[in-house]
């Protein structure tokens, strides 16, 4: 779902072929709603083509223009915890439904892990004591001039297996070298809280609070 610039062997993107049919697809837009609360056999999510689904978001949409037509790359403003910034000015970030976690430069992510009390385990993952989740600080991301807040329940993944629950941090360090990096990746940990709109026609990405978010 990226742009032609990164397509393999210059093969046209499927979305471009869909958007080319204006009779069937009047808006060159697609959007994602992800549901991380799967109680009562609820749907796991929804992808909307050629528009948005107002039933899945509330409030206004904050738009951020693309800075490059490769991935869905936008500028991420401040990432703050208790008033302390963990980014140095606007930084490149890509919005990616194919990435489960949120990633960023290792130095910044290590500081965030330290702040929330997470400890390293294996393969770059960090764990936290599950009992600490209610007291974890909020983490604020500024996009399109608006603040988007993740609580501990949003950015900690609770994984239950064989009667035991492990709590993993939703952040992971990933150092991407120039010219593509450094950058952050806003993956499903972020998209699970915020309805995400990919506007191909106007070359921008929009976010709003998901209707199922508290």
C-alpha positions in Angstrom: 0.0 0.0 0.0 3.0 2.2 -0.3 3.9 4.4 -3.3 5.3 3.5 -6.7 8.8 4.6 -5.7 9.3 1.5 -3.5 7.4 -1.0 -5.7 9.2 -4.1 -6.7 10.2 -4.1 -10.4 8.1 -1.0 -10.8 4.9 -3.0 -10.6 1.9 -0.7 -10.3 0.4 -0.6 -6.8 -3.0 -2.3 -6.4 -4.4 0.7 -4.7 -3.6 2.9 -7.7 -5.6 0.6 -9.9 -8.6 0.9 -7.5 -8.4 4.6 -7.3 -8.2 5.0 -11.1 -11.8 3.9 -11.3 -13.5 7.1 -10.3 -17.0 5.7 -10.9 -16.5 3.0 -8.3 -14.0 4.9 -6.1 -14.7 8.6 -6.0 -12.3 9.3 -3.1 -8.6 8.1 -3.3 -8.7 7.3 0.4 -8.4 4.2 2.6 -8.7 3.9 6.3 -8.1 1.5 9.2 -9.9 0.8 12.4 -8.2 -1.8 14.6 -9.9 -3.3 17.7 -7.6 -4.4 20.4 -10.5 -5.3 22.7 -11.8 -8.6 21.4 -14.4 -9.3 24.1 -17.8 -10.6 23.1 -16.5 -11.9 19.7 -16.2 -8.4 18.4 -14.6 -7.7 15.0 -10.8 -7.4 15.0 -10.8 -4.4 12.7 -12.0 -2.9 9.5 -10.3 -1.5 6.3 -12.4 1.0 4.4 -11.7 1.6 0.7 -12.6 4.8 -1.2 -13.6 6.7 1.9 -13.9 6.7 5.7 -16.3 5.1 8.2 -17.6 7.7 10.6 -18.9 4.9 12.9 -15.3 4.1 13.9 -14.0 7.5 15.0 -15.1 10.5 17.0 -14.1 14.1 16.9 -12.1 15.8 14.2 -9.3 14.3 12.0 -5.9 15.8 12.4 -4.0 15.8 9.1 -0.3 15.6 8.5 1.1 16.0 4.9 3.5 13.5 3.4 7.1 14.5 3.4 8.1 11.8 0.9 6.2 9.5 -1.5 7.8 6.2 -0.6 6.2 4.9 2.6 3.4 6.8 4.3 6.0 9.2 5.7 5.0 12.2 7.8 6.6 14.4 10.4 6.1 13.4 14.0 6.2 16.3 16.5 7.1 15.9 20.1 6.9 12.6 22.0 6.6 13.6 25.6 6.2 12.0 29.0 5.4 14.2 32.0 6.5 17.2 30.0 9.9 15.8 29.0 10.4 15.5 25.2 12.0 12.3 23.8 12.4 13.6 20.3 14.5 16.5 19.0 12.0 18.6 17.0 9.9 17.2 14.2 11.2 13.8 13.0 10.4 11.5 10.1 8.0 8.7 10.9 6.0 6.2 8.8 2.6 4.9 9.6 2.6 1.2 9.0 -0.2 -1.3 9.7 2.3 -4.1 9.0 4.4 -3.2 12.1 3.0 -4.5 15.4 4.9 -2.3 17.8 6.1 1.3 17.8 9.8 1.8 16.9 12.2 4.6 17.1 15.9 5.4 17.4 17.5 3.1 20.1 18.7 6.0 22.2 15.2 7.6 22.5 13.5 4.2 23.0 15.9 3.2 25.8 15.0 6.4 27.6 11.3 5.7 27.3 11.8 2.1 28.5 13.7 3.4 31.5 11.0 6.0 32.3 8.2 3.4 32.3 10.3 0.9 34.3 10.6 -1.7 31.5 13.5 -4.1 31.5 15.2 -5.9 28.5 14.5 -9.5 27.8 15.4 -11.0 24.3 15.5 -9.7 20.7 15.2 -6.1 21.7 11.9 -6.7 23.6 11.2 -5.2 27.0 8.9 -6.4 29.8 7.3 -4.7 32.7 5.6 -6.0 35.8 1.9 -6.2 34.9 0.9 -4.8 38.3 2.4 -1.5 37.3 0.2 -0.8 34.3 -2.4 1.3 36.2 0.3 3.7 37.4 2.3 4.1 34.2 2.6 7.6 32.7 0.8 8.7 29.6 2.9 9.1 26.5 1.8 12.0 24.2 2.5 12.2 20.4 1.9 15.4 18.6 0.6 15.1 15.0 -1.1 17.6 12.8 -1.1 20.1 15.6 -3.0 17.8 18.0 -1.9 15.7 20.9 -2.6 11.9 20.8 -2.2 10.2 24.2 -1.4 6.6 24.9 -2.0 5.3 28.4 -0.2 2.3 29.9 -3.1 0.1 28.9 -2.5 1.3 25.3 1.2 0.8 25.0 1.7 -2.4 27.1 0.8 -5.7 25.4 -0.7 -8.3 27.8 0.0 -11.7 26.4 -1.6 -14.7 28.2 -0.3 -18.2 27.6 -0.6 -21.4 29.7 -2.3 -19.6 32.5 0.4 -16.9 32.8 0.4 -13.3 31.6 3.5 -11.5 30.3 3.4 -7.7 29.8 5.6 -6.4 27.0 6.4 -2.8 26.2 4.9 -1.7 22.9 8.1 0.2 22.1 11.2 -1.2 20.4 14.5 0.4 19.3 15.2 0.3 15.6 18.1 2.3 14.1 17.5 2.9 10.4 20.5 4.4 8.6 20.4 7.4 6.2 19.0 8.2 3.7 15.8 6.4 4.8 16.4 7.0 8.5 16.5 7.8 11.3 12.8 7.6 11.7 10.0 6.3 13.9 7.4 3.8 12.9 3.8 4.2 14.2 2.6 0.6 14.1 -0.4 -1.2 15.5 0.1 -0.1 19.1 -0.6 3.4 17.9 -3.2 2.6 15.2 -5.1 0.4 17.7 -6.0 3.6 19.6 -6.4 6.0 16.7 -8.4 5.7 13.5 -5.9 6.2 10.7 -6.8 7.6 7.3 -4.5 7.4 4.2 -5.4 10.1 1.7 -3.7 9.2 -1.6 -5.3 12.0 -3.5 -4.2 14.8 -1.1 -1.0 13.1 -0.1 -1.6 13.2 3.7 -2.3 11.0 6.7 -5.1 11.7 9.2 -5.7 10.5 12.7 -8.8 10.6 15.0 -9.7 8.9 18.3 -11.2 5.5 17.6 -14.8 5.2 18.6 -14.0 2.3 20.9 -11.3 4.1 22.8 -11.7 5.5 26.2 
